[in-house]
Amino acid sequence: PFAVDFSPDGKRAFVAASASGTVVAIDCARREIVGRVRVGHRPWIARVTPDGKLLVVPNRDDNTITLLDAERLAPVATIPVAPRPEQVVVLPDSSKAFISAAGGENGRATREVSVVDLKQPALLANLPLPATPTDLILEQRDGKLLVPSPESHGLTFIDTWRNEVEQFLLVGSAPSRGAMSADGDTLYLSDAEADHVTPVEISLRRALRPIPTGQRPGVCR
């Protein structure tokens, strides 16, 4: 397992077991497994939608996502997406999911984010990016998805309502992971090559003075 996600009420935890190609449901109070279902090859995470109704499971080696009914732990749909899907962000109204592609076929990097309609369900678009995405950060106030990439040295803004790439911003040496401030005004991006964190002012879309850190900072939270 690489990650765990929880139902909105905190009663259940969901874990993608990559080696066995399954998703496991755990009762948090009883601390025991209460369900298991087979999905695709090498599931990366079981992301719970904000309304608690679905699990979005990227199957990294199948180039698909599996949608599961969270209550019954039963398959709803399997949808093809861009190669090597890993990370998932779901809009607050649970209408759409955005899935990053971590790598391509035959050693070629994939530079896309897939957009999936969770109500239909269906693939809406594969959005091209300047470079391979390493994180997905949702700015909820204006509905922008922020996608850093070390290869491009920058940050891509995606309009989640129109399903369009909106803007690219150069921010540093190798921005890779990000965290949004509580007020939604500032995004903080770790830069492992430069040993600092770069604040980005969202409203003006500009990088601010970097904050020095220790060597090779990783995840921002």
FENPE-V484612 format. One line per field, one symbol per residue. ss: DSSP state (2 for helix, 1 for strand, 0 for the rest). phi: phi as a letter, one per 30 degrees, with the letter a starting at -180 (. if undefined). psi: psi as a letter, one per 20 degrees, with the letter a starting at -180 (. if undefined). A space follows every 10 residues. Layout:
ss->???
phi->???
psi->???
This chain:
ss->0001110000 0111111000 0111111000 0111111100 0011111100 0001111110 0001111110 0001111111 0000111111 0000011111 1000222000 0111111000 0111111100 0000001110 0001111110 0001111110 0001111111 0000111111 0000011111 1000011111 1000011000 1100000000 0
phi->.cabbbdedi dbcbbdcddc ibcccbdddd hbdcaabdbc dhdcacddde didbcccdcd cchbbcccdd dchcdcabbd bdehdbcbbc dedidbbcbd cdacdhiddc bbbdcbdddd dadcacddbd addcabbccd dcicccbdad dciabcccdd dchbdcacbd bldadbbbbc dddidbcccd bddchaccdb dddchbdcdd cdbddhdcdc b
psi->qhrqrqqhij hqqpponghi krppppohgi lqpiqpqpca pmpgqnppqh ijhqpoopoh iilrqppqoh gilqpgqppp aqqlpfqppp qhjkhqqppq piraqkipqp mqpqppoihg qqphqopqrh rpqiqoppoh gjkqppoqph hikappppoi gilqpgqppp iagmpgqrpq rhijhppppq ohhilrpopp oghimqpapq oqaapmqdpp .
